[in-house]
Amino acid sequence: MRAMSDSLITLPTVCERVALSGSEIYRRIREGVFPAPVPIGKTRVAWSVNEIDAYVERCKHNREMGQKERRESALRANAASQQVPHKPRQRKATTKATARG
C-alpha cells in the first residue's frame, strides 16, 4: 500500500485554510496548540498540509464536544429550575427620612 504524500504550504495559504492571521498562528504555536512550521531554507518555513488538516479536524471535534457539553448543561439547568419552584424575592420595607426645616 502506498503511503499518502504530504506537501508543504506557506503562511499565506495556512492563514487562508484556518481563517487566522499570521500573528495569531504564531501566538498559538508559542502556546503549543498549533503545528510548528518546518524549516525549508535559511529564512523560510512551511507547514505540513497533513498537520494543518489534523488541526482543523481537532477544532471541529472540540466544537462538537463543546456543543454537547453546553446542551447537557442547559438540560441540567432546565431540570433544576423545574424541580425548585421559583420564589420571588421580598423587598425590604424602606422608610423615607423626612426633611425638617
TIDRENZA-484813 format. One line per 5 residues: number of its first residue (from 1); their letters; for each residue x negated, y, z negated of N, C-alpha, C. Coordinates in Angstrom, 3 decimals. Atoms other than C-alpha are relative to their C-alpha. Layout:
N
NUM = a = X/Y/Z/X/Y/Z/X/Y/Z ~ ... $
END
This chain:
101
1 = mrams = -0.835/-1.177/0.000/0.000/0.000/0.000/-0.885/1.248/0.000 ~ 0.793/-1.209/-0.135/-1.327/3.424/0.909/0.368/1.005/-1.095 ~ -0.236/-0.988/1.048/-1.731/5.993/-1.851/0.502/1.297/0.624 ~ -0.525/-1.273/-0.474/0.177/9.230/-1.485/-1.105/1.044/-0.063 ~ 1.065/-0.995/-0.002/-2.177/12.002/-0.464/0.473/1.260/-0.709 $
6 = dslit = -0.269/-1.235/0.713/-2.382/15.174/-2.482/-0.688/1.118/0.768 ~ 0.632/-1.138/-0.653/-3.056/18.551/-0.956/-0.105/1.143/-0.994 ~ 0.219/-1.146/0.871/-4.148/21.832/-2.452/0.680/1.229/0.583 ~ -0.647/-1.241/-0.426/-2.305/25.130/-2.323/-0.568/1.162/-0.801 ~ 0.561/-1.187/0.645/-3.395/28.655/-3.184/1.051/0.701/-0.861 $
11 = lptvc = -0.860/-0.694/0.955/-1.952/31.030/-5.760/1.268/0.592/0.624 ~ -1.255/-0.540/-0.557/0.498/32.840/-3.432/1.056/-1.079/0.258 ~ -0.936/1.100/-0.245/2.051/29.503/-2.471/0.534/-0.558/-1.309 ~ -0.437/0.468/1.319/2.154/28.362/-6.098/1.052/0.963/-0.556 ~ -0.945/-1.011/0.493/3.880/31.633/-7.065/1.355/-0.160/0.664 $
16 = erval = -1.246/0.163/-0.743/6.461/31.081/-4.367/0.733/-1.265/-0.420 ~ -0.628/1.286/0.343/7.091/27.445/-5.340/0.608/-0.008/-1.392 ~ -0.501/0.049/1.381/7.581/28.102/-9.051/0.688/1.294/-0.425 ~ -0.676/-1.278/0.270/9.002/31.650/-8.866/-0.567/0.707/-1.233 ~ 0.700/-0.712/1.078/6.417/33.067/-11.281/-1.075/0.876/0.627 $
21 = sgsei = 1.092/-0.850/-0.476/3.883/35.848/-10.903/-1.334/-0.667/-0.316 ~ 1.340/0.529/0.253/0.173/35.127/-10.821/-0.418/0.186/-1.455 ~ 0.391/-0.241/1.397/-0.347/36.723/-14.244/0.760/-0.928/-0.945 ~ -0.771/0.918/0.840/2.452/34.591/-15.729/-0.545/-1.422/0.121 ~ 0.582/1.331/-0.189/0.926/31.448/-14.226/-1.273/-0.132/-0.826 $
26 = yrrir = 1.245/0.075/0.773/-2.485/32.236/-15.760/0.263/0.047/-1.505 ~ -0.353/-0.011/1.424/-0.833/33.013/-19.120/0.437/-1.398/-0.427 ~ -0.460/1.355/0.331/0.865/29.617/-19.056/-1.132/-1.016/0.059 ~ 1.178/0.879/-0.030/-2.420/27.949/-18.105/-0.736/0.118/-1.331 ~ 0.672/-0.207/1.295/-4.038/29.510/-21.209/0.752/-0.671/-1.140 $
31 = egvfp = -0.826/0.645/1.031/-1.127/28.194/-23.297/0.014/-1.520/0.144 ~ 0.052/1.441/-0.220/-1.666/24.735/-21.812/1.297/-0.605/0.513 ~ -1.270/0.523/-0.479/1.789/24.426/-20.254/0.114/-0.015/1.526 ~ -0.013/-0.028/-1.467/0.900/24.912/-16.584/-1.278/-0.665/0.484 ~ 1.201/0.674/-0.511/-1.524/22.846/-14.470/-1.131/0.985/0.303 $
36 = apvpi = 1.183/-0.826/-0.272/-5.037/24.266/-14.260/-0.388/-0.134/1.471 ~ 0.420/0.068/-1.395/-6.443/25.103/-10.849/-1.242/-0.867/0.181 ~ 1.166/0.788/-0.393/-9.086/23.071/-9.036/-0.968/0.952/0.709 ~ 0.949/-0.859/-0.721/-12.272/24.945/-8.060/-0.274/-0.571/1.392 ~ 0.257/0.468/-1.358/-12.731/24.765/-4.286/-1.132/0.792/0.654 $
41 = gktrv = 1.116/-0.808/-0.494/-15.577/27.232/-3.881/-0.574/0.800/-1.159 ~ 0.621/-0.788/1.063/-17.735/29.679/-5.820/1.006/0.906/-0.700 ~ -0.960/-0.936/0.586/-14.879/32.105/-6.357/1.437/-0.323/0.387 ~ -1.325/0.367/-0.497/-11.886/30.198/-5.049/0.544/-1.200/-0.746 ~ -0.668/1.127/0.657/-9.357/27.924/-6.736/1.285/-0.312/0.754 $
46 = awsvn = -1.269/0.426/-0.588/-6.294/25.993/-5.630/0.656/-0.969/-0.982 ~ -0.748/0.887/0.881/-3.640/23.831/-7.247/0.439/-1.238/0.763 ~ -0.475/1.256/-0.560/-2.658/20.238/-6.641/1.511/0.085/0.207 ~ -1.432/-0.006/-0.286/0.742/20.005/-4.944/0.716/-0.987/-0.912 ~ -0.630/1.000/0.869/1.493/16.847/-6.940/0.160/0.514/-1.426 $
51 = eiday = -0.091/-0.539/1.360/0.741/18.622/-10.241/1.047/1.106/-0.086 ~ -1.010/-1.062/-0.015/2.888/21.617/-9.291/1.396/-0.614/0.088 ~ -1.299/0.683/-0.099/5.735/19.308/-8.255/0.378/-0.652/-1.331 ~ -0.262/0.613/1.304/5.407/17.445/-11.576/0.415/1.071/-1.022 ~ -0.363/-1.105/0.895/5.556/20.797/-13.431/1.459/0.416/0.245 $
56 = verck = -1.379/-0.385/-0.329/8.779/21.715/-11.599/0.976/-1.055/-0.515 ~ -0.868/1.081/0.496/10.286/18.317/-12.461/0.132/0.056/-1.520 ~ -0.068/-0.142/1.460/9.369/18.820/-16.152/0.927/1.152/-0.385 ~ -0.882/-1.148/0.267/11.104/22.216/-16.054/1.460/-0.403/0.163 ~ -1.374/0.461/-0.220/14.226/20.601/-14.625/0.446/-0.919/-1.129 $
61 = hnrem = -0.327/0.925/1.086/14.124/17.850/-17.244/0.262/0.770/-1.289 ~ -0.184/-0.807/1.212/13.720/20.409/-20.051/1.307/0.771/0.059 ~ -1.270/-0.715/-0.163/16.648/22.399/-18.659/1.163/-0.924/-0.321 ~ -1.083/0.949/0.234/18.859/19.318/-18.689/0.066/-0.400/-1.464 ~ 0.011/0.339/1.418/17.769/18.391/-22.194/0.538/1.171/-0.812 $
66 = gqker = -0.490/-1.178/0.710/18.433/21.946/-23.335/1.503/0.131/0.121 ~ -1.441/-0.068/-0.185/21.925/21.865/-21.852/0.700/-1.027/-0.878 ~ -0.599/1.065/0.813/22.657/18.588/-23.615/-0.008/0.401/-1.475 ~ 0.087/-0.411/1.397/21.432/19.928/-26.963/0.965/1.138/-0.301 ~ -0.936/-1.111/0.212/23.449/23.154/-26.560/1.441/-0.503/-0.023 $
71 = resal = -1.350/0.557/-0.040/26.563/21.161/-25.662/0.319/-0.721/-1.304 ~ -0.218/0.734/1.250/26.158/18.872/-28.697/0.128/0.956/-1.177 ~ -0.077/-0.988/1.066/25.568/21.862/-30.960/1.345/0.712/0.006 ~ -1.301/-0.666/-0.105/28.689/23.591/-29.655/1.124/-0.922/-0.453 ~ -1.024/0.948/0.433/30.750/20.445/-30.187/-0.010/-0.160/-1.519 $
76 = ranaa = 0.090/0.103/1.465/29.450/20.131/-33.773/0.579/1.242/-0.660 ~ -0.501/-1.250/0.572/30.201/23.788/-34.468/1.520/0.070/0.129 ~ -1.440/-0.010/-0.206/33.682/23.434/-32.993/0.686/-0.946/-0.976 ~ -0.585/0.971/0.921/34.402/20.322/-35.058/-0.045/0.526/-1.432 ~ 0.128/-0.540/1.356/33.137/22.024/-38.225/1.001/1.126/-0.229 $
81 = sqqvp = -0.929/-1.118/0.177/35.293/25.092/-37.633/1.444/-0.494/-0.094 ~ -1.349/0.552/0.091/38.373/22.899/-37.227/0.230/-0.709/-1.325 ~ -0.140/0.707/1.270/37.685/20.982/-40.445/0.183/0.960/-1.167 ~ -0.060/-0.964/1.088/37.274/24.016/-42.663/0.902/1.142/0.437 ~ -0.875/-1.096/-0.412/40.199/26.410/-42.473/-0.676/1.342/-0.237 $
86 = hkprq = 0.596/-1.332/0.092/39.154/29.972/-41.877/0.715/0.779/-1.086 ~ -0.557/-0.786/1.096/39.669/32.062/-44.991/-0.391/1.453/0.220 ~ 0.355/-1.399/-0.235/39.906/35.785/-44.330/-0.651/0.616/-1.231 ~ 0.670/-0.685/1.111/37.638/37.941/-46.414/0.932/1.025/-0.600 ~ -0.811/-1.011/0.673/39.348/40.035/-49.002/-0.852/1.232/-0.198 $
91 = rkatt = 0.712/-1.253/0.185/38.385/43.647/-49.158/0.102/0.411/-1.454 ~ -0.010/-0.517/1.355/37.425/45.106/-52.466/0.778/1.306/-0.023 ~ -0.727/-1.266/0.142/39.636/47.867/-53.714/-1.004/1.111/-0.246 ~ 0.908/-1.129/0.170/37.901/51.178/-53.447/0.769/1.153/-0.576 ~ -0.633/-1.188/0.556/38.634/54.319/-55.339/-0.699/1.207/0.585 $
96 = katar = 0.561/-1.217/-0.530/38.164/57.743/-53.924/-0.282/0.950/-1.153 ~ 0.329/-1.010/1.010/36.422/60.288/-56.036/0.683/1.292/0.422 ~ -0.673/-1.248/-0.339/38.421/63.455/-56.212/-0.933/1.147/-0.317 ~ 0.846/-1.189/0.197/36.680/66.738/-55.876/0.730/0.982/-0.901 ~ -0.580/-1.004/0.896/37.333/69.119/-58.721/-0.763/1.278/0.165 $
101 = g = 0.740/-1.193/-0.234/36.522/72.577/-58.277/0.525/1.183/-0.572 $
END
